[in-house]
Amino acid sequence: MYKIIFIFIGIFILMYLYIKYNVNTLEVTKYVVENKKVPKEFDGYNIVQISDLHSKLFGENNKKLIQKIKSLNPDIVVVTGDLIDGENNNYNVALDFMKEISKLYRVYYIIGNHEQKSLIKKYKDEYKDYFNKLHQIDFVNLDNNKVEIVKGDSNINLYGLTVPYSCYKYLFDNQETTSIDIDFLEEKLGKVDREQFNILLAHTPFYFDEYEKWGADLTLCGHVHGGIVRLPLVGGLLSPDRKFFPKYDLGKYIKNKSTMIVSKGLGGSKVLIRVNCKPEIVNIKLKNIN
């Protein structure tokens, strides 16, 4: 009897250590995005994507995370939403990270569903203070707008989409959901110049068809956390809207001439469990193929 108990205790300890390892071990995933619209001056342009931090710490003051980013020597850093956990009032982790990373690199930022959730949940007053402090930091807030990134005599376009909170559906949620279509994208972001290389930051990947039709050459997303539990030969198990085996969970997707990269992100909300799904920094290099 005692032997069986000790076996179960051993299994539990091993599972705990495995999950803890998966939650706290940072990995870097590298991609090369080739496109004939990438100007020659931007060949090798180096982008680091950070997504879904959810106020998680990697070492004291996120030193491990920042050191990993520094080792990649990016030209820019893009943040694709959910720096915070909207149901937890510990926002200083996200605030401190943005202060530090913005001292080192030009940072482009969009919000996710948790930033929107924070203003309607029980900690909304605290989060009003968070946003006031956040927007005193020197980064570029891409709230349904565009910037031109210039290098030499060439430029690429970087857009940031604020996906409405009503587009995020959760199991047992009674809220009505809306969808994104081409008219919505053109109303919020305008029409793209299809002769130029256009990058779109959008928190959720589930509208890839619409992003591609609108004219995004490269879309960077997060939100799905890699499916939380990754099964060999199958992929991600669960999406944030509580659906099994999400269509877009992790990695590079190509539709016609448009590419989408989905990050596993860094943290998680509520119960943080990752199985075969380590926290991820995404590193993208652009390549001119003319």
C-alpha positions as CSV (number, residue, x, y, z in Angstrom):
1,M,0.0,0.0,0.0
2,Y,2.8,2.4,1.0
3,K,4.7,1.5,-2.2
4,I,1.7,2.5,-4.3
5,I,1.3,5.8,-2.4
6,F,5.0,6.6,-2.9
7,I,4.7,5.8,-6.6
8,F,1.8,8.2,-7.0
9,I,3.7,10.9,-5.0
10,G,6.7,10.4,-7.3
11,I,4.6,10.7,-10.4
12,F,2.9,13.9,-9.1
13,I,6.3,15.4,-8.3
14,L,7.7,14.6,-11.8
15,M,4.6,16.1,-13.4
16,Y,4.9,19.2,-11.3
17,L,8.6,19.6,-12.2
18,Y,7.8,19.0,-15.9
19,I,5.0,21.6,-16.0
20,K,7.2,24.1,-14.1
21,Y,10.0,23.5,-16.6
22,N,7.6,24.1,-19.5
23,V,6.2,27.2,-17.9
24,N,9.6,28.9,-17.1
25,T,12.0,27.8,-19.9
26,L,12.3,30.5,-22.6
27,E,12.9,29.4,-26.2
28,V,13.5,31.5,-29.3
29,T,11.8,30.5,-32.6
30,K,13.3,32.0,-35.7
31,Y,11.6,32.6,-39.1
32,V,12.7,34.0,-42.4
33,V,10.0,35.8,-44.4
34,E,10.8,36.0,-48.1
35,N,8.9,38.4,-50.3
36,K,9.7,40.3,-53.5
37,K,8.1,43.4,-52.0
38,V,10.7,43.6,-49.2
39,P,13.0,46.5,-50.3
40,K,16.7,45.6,-50.7
41,E,17.5,48.0,-47.8
42,F,15.4,45.8,-45.6
43,D,17.0,42.6,-46.5
44,G,17.9,41.0,-43.2
45,Y,15.7,43.4,-41.2
46,N,15.4,41.9,-37.8
47,I,12.1,41.9,-35.8
48,V,11.5,40.5,-32.4
49,Q,7.9,39.7,-31.4
50,I,6.7,39.6,-27.8
51,S,3.2,38.3,-27.1
52,D,1.0,37.4,-24.2
53,L,3.3,38.1,-21.3
54,H,0.3,38.1,-18.9
55,S,2.5,39.8,-16.2
56,K,4.8,36.8,-16.0
57,L,8.4,37.1,-14.7
58,F,11.4,35.4,-16.1
59,G,14.0,36.2,-13.5
60,E,14.1,39.3,-11.3
61,N,12.6,42.2,-13.2
62,N,12.4,40.0,-16.3
63,K,16.1,40.2,-16.8
64,K,16.2,36.7,-18.5
65,L,13.6,37.8,-21.0
66,I,15.3,41.1,-21.7
67,Q,18.7,39.4,-22.0
68,K,17.3,37.0,-24.6
69,I,15.9,39.8,-26.6
70,K,19.2,41.7,-26.5
71,S,21.0,38.6,-27.7
72,L,18.9,38.7,-30.9
73,N,20.0,42.3,-31.7
74,P,16.6,43.3,-33.2
75,D,16.0,46.4,-35.3
76,I,12.6,46.8,-33.7
77,V,10.5,45.0,-31.1
78,V,6.7,44.5,-31.6
79,V,4.3,43.6,-28.8
80,T,1.2,41.8,-30.0
81,G,-1.1,42.2,-26.9
82,D,-1.9,40.8,-23.5
83,L,1.0,42.2,-21.6
84,I,-1.3,42.0,-18.5
85,D,-3.8,39.6,-17.1
86,G,-7.1,41.4,-17.0
87,E,-8.4,39.6,-14.0
88,N,-5.2,40.2,-11.9
89,N,-4.2,43.6,-10.6
90,N,-0.5,42.9,-10.7
91,Y,0.4,45.2,-13.6
92,N,3.8,46.4,-12.5
93,V,5.5,43.5,-14.2
94,A,4.2,44.6,-17.6
95,L,4.9,48.3,-16.8
96,D,8.5,47.6,-15.8
97,F,9.1,45.4,-18.9
98,M,7.9,48.2,-21.2
99,K,10.0,50.8,-19.5
100,E,13.2,48.7,-19.9
101,I,12.7,47.4,-23.4
102,S,11.7,50.8,-24.7
103,K,15.0,52.2,-23.5
104,L,16.8,49.7,-25.7
105,Y,14.7,49.5,-28.9
106,R,12.0,51.1,-30.8
107,V,8.9,49.3,-29.6
108,Y,5.5,49.0,-31.5
109,Y,2.6,47.9,-29.4
110,I,-1.0,46.8,-29.8
111,I,-3.5,45.7,-27.1
112,G,-5.1,42.3,-26.8
113,N,-8.3,41.1,-25.2
114,H,-6.9,41.2,-21.7
115,E,-6.1,44.9,-21.9
116,Q,-9.8,45.4,-22.9
117,K,-11.0,43.0,-20.3
118,S,-9.1,44.9,-17.5
119,L,-11.3,48.0,-17.9
120,I,-14.5,46.1,-17.4
121,K,-13.5,43.7,-14.6
122,K,-13.2,44.3,-10.9
123,Y,-9.7,46.0,-11.1
124,K,-10.8,48.6,-13.7
125,D,-9.8,51.5,-11.5
126,E,-6.3,50.1,-11.0
127,Y,-5.9,49.5,-14.7
128,K,-6.9,53.1,-15.5
129,D,-3.8,54.0,-13.5
130,Y,-1.8,51.4,-15.4
131,F,-2.7,52.8,-18.8
132,N,-1.9,56.3,-17.7
133,K,1.5,55.2,-16.6
134,L,2.0,53.0,-19.7
135,H,1.4,55.8,-22.1
136,Q,4.1,57.9,-20.5
137,I,6.7,55.5,-21.8
138,D,8.4,56.1,-25.2
139,F,6.9,53.5,-27.5
140,V,4.6,53.6,-30.5
141,N,1.0,52.7,-29.7
142,L,-0.6,51.3,-32.9
143,D,-4.3,51.7,-32.1
144,N,-5.8,51.1,-35.5
145,N,-3.2,53.1,-37.3
146,K,0.0,52.9,-39.4
147,V,3.6,54.0,-39.3
148,E,6.2,54.0,-42.1
149,I,9.5,52.5,-41.2
150,V,12.2,54.1,-43.3
151,K,15.6,52.7,-44.1
152,G,17.7,54.5,-46.7
153,D,15.5,55.5,-49.6
154,S,13.0,52.7,-48.9
155,N,10.2,52.0,-46.5
156,I,7.8,49.3,-45.2
157,N,4.4,49.9,-43.6
158,L,3.5,48.7,-40.1
159,Y,-0.1,48.6,-39.1
160,G,-1.7,47.8,-35.7
161,L,-5.2,46.5,-35.4
162,T,-7.3,46.8,-32.3
163,V,-9.5,43.7,-32.5
164,P,-12.8,44.6,-30.7
165,Y,-13.4,42.8,-27.4
166,S,-16.7,41.6,-28.9
167,C,-14.7,39.4,-31.3
168,Y,-13.4,37.2,-28.5
169,K,-15.9,34.5,-27.6
170,Y,-15.6,32.4,-24.5
171,L,-17.4,29.2,-23.5
172,F,-20.4,29.9,-21.2
173,D,-20.2,33.6,-22.1
174,N,-23.5,35.3,-23.0
175,Q,-22.0,38.2,-24.8
176,E,-22.8,38.6,-28.5
177,T,-19.8,38.4,-30.7
178,T,-18.9,40.3,-33.9
179,S,-16.7,39.4,-36.8
180,I,-14.1,41.2,-38.7
181,D,-14.5,41.7,-42.5
182,I,-12.8,43.7,-45.2
183,D,-15.0,46.7,-44.7
184,F,-14.1,46.8,-41.0
185,L,-10.4,46.6,-41.8
186,E,-10.5,49.3,-44.4
187,E,-12.6,51.5,-42.1
188,K,-10.1,51.1,-39.2
189,L,-6.8,50.9,-41.1
190,G,-7.5,52.3,-44.6
191,K,-6.7,50.7,-47.9
192,V,-3.1,49.4,-48.3
193,D,-0.7,50.2,-51.0
194,R,-0.3,46.7,-52.5
195,E,3.0,47.7,-54.2
196,Q,4.6,48.1,-50.8
197,F,5.4,45.6,-48.1
198,N,2.8,45.7,-45.4
199,I,3.1,44.2,-41.9
200,L,0.0,43.9,-39.7
201,L,0.0,43.4,-35.9
202,A,-3.2,41.7,-34.8
203,H,-3.7,39.9,-31.5
204,T,-5.9,37.1,-32.7
205,P,-5.0,34.9,-35.7
206,F,-8.6,33.7,-36.3
207,Y,-9.2,36.3,-39.1
208,F,-6.3,35.4,-41.3
209,D,-8.5,35.1,-44.4
210,E,-9.6,38.7,-43.9
211,Y,-6.1,39.9,-43.1
212,E,-4.9,38.4,-46.3
213,K,-7.7,39.8,-48.5
214,W,-7.2,43.2,-47.0
215,G,-3.6,43.1,-48.2
216,A,-1.3,42.2,-45.3
217,D,1.9,40.6,-46.5
218,L,3.0,39.6,-43.0
219,T,0.7,39.3,-40.0
220,L,2.0,38.8,-36.5
221,C,-0.4,37.3,-33.9
222,G,-0.5,35.6,-30.5
223,H,-3.6,34.9,-28.3
224,V,-3.7,31.1,-28.7
225,H,-0.8,30.2,-26.4
226,G,0.2,27.5,-28.8
227,G,-2.8,25.5,-27.8
228,I,-1.5,25.3,-24.1
229,V,-1.0,21.5,-24.4
230,R,0.7,20.4,-27.6
231,L,0.2,16.8,-28.7
232,P,2.8,15.1,-31.0
233,L,1.7,15.0,-34.6
234,V,-1.6,16.8,-33.7
235,G,-0.7,20.3,-32.4
236,G,-2.4,22.5,-29.9
237,L,-5.2,21.1,-27.8
238,L,-7.2,24.1,-26.7
239,S,-7.8,27.7,-27.7
240,P,-8.7,30.7,-25.4
241,D,-12.3,30.4,-26.6
242,R,-12.3,26.9,-25.2
243,K,-12.4,25.1,-28.5
244,F,-10.4,22.0,-29.1
245,F,-7.7,21.8,-31.8
246,P,-7.7,25.4,-33.0
247,K,-7.0,26.0,-36.7
248,Y,-4.3,28.5,-36.0
249,D,-2.3,27.6,-32.9
250,L,1.4,28.1,-33.6
251,G,4.0,28.8,-36.3
252,K,4.0,30.1,-39.9
253,Y,0.9,30.0,-42.1
254,I,0.8,31.0,-45.8
255,K,-2.2,31.9,-47.9
256,N,-1.6,33.0,-51.4
257,K,1.3,35.5,-51.0
258,S,0.5,36.4,-47.4
259,T,2.3,35.0,-44.4
260,M,1.0,34.9,-40.8
261,I,3.2,34.0,-37.8
262,V,1.5,33.0,-34.6
263,S,3.5,33.1,-31.3
264,K,3.0,30.8,-28.4
265,G,3.4,33.8,-26.2
266,L,5.1,33.9,-22.8
267,G,2.6,33.7,-20.0
268,G,-1.0,32.6,-19.4
269,S,-4.1,33.7,-17.6
270,K,-5.8,32.0,-14.6
271,V,-4.3,28.5,-14.4
272,L,-0.9,28.6,-16.1
273,I,-0.2,25.2,-17.4
274,R,2.0,24.5,-20.5
275,V,2.7,21.0,-21.7
276,N,5.2,20.6,-24.5
277,C,4.6,24.3,-25.1
278,K,7.4,26.4,-23.7
279,P,7.2,30.3,-23.6
280,E,8.4,31.8,-26.8
281,I,10.2,34.8,-28.2
282,V,9.7,35.1,-32.0
283,N,12.5,36.3,-34.2
284,I,11.7,37.2,-37.8
285,K,14.1,38.3,-40.5
286,L,12.9,39.8,-43.7
287,K,14.4,38.6,-47.0
288,N,14.4,40.3,-50.4
289,I,14.1,37.8,-53.2
290,N,14.5,40.0,-56.2
